[in-house]
Amino acid sequence: MTKPAAPRRHLPTSPFNVPVAPPAKRFELGDRVSHDRYGLGRIIGVEDGIAMLVDFGGDRQTRVVSPYSGMNKL
């Protein structure tokens, strides 16, 4: 029997297959956004790098925390 191969580790000096972090999403006060769960909304409050307060219409205001998964700028 053979052992399963161990996952390869990335060497910091290797030019191949460098892991790339996705760019951070940036939103500003007044931006129109779309959220996967809540729908369309407008940013009404900003906590730099921490969270956004988004008005999704009616009385529904939600605080969406960083990394803002599911939220996209329109």
SULGI-V28225 format. One record per helix or strand. SS is the DSSP state (H for helix, E for strand). FROM is the first residue (numbers start at 1). TO is the last residue. If there is no record, write none. Layout:
{{SS:FROM:TO} {SS:FROM:TO}}
This chain:
{{E:32:35} {E:39:47} {E:51:55} {E:61:65} {E:71:73}}
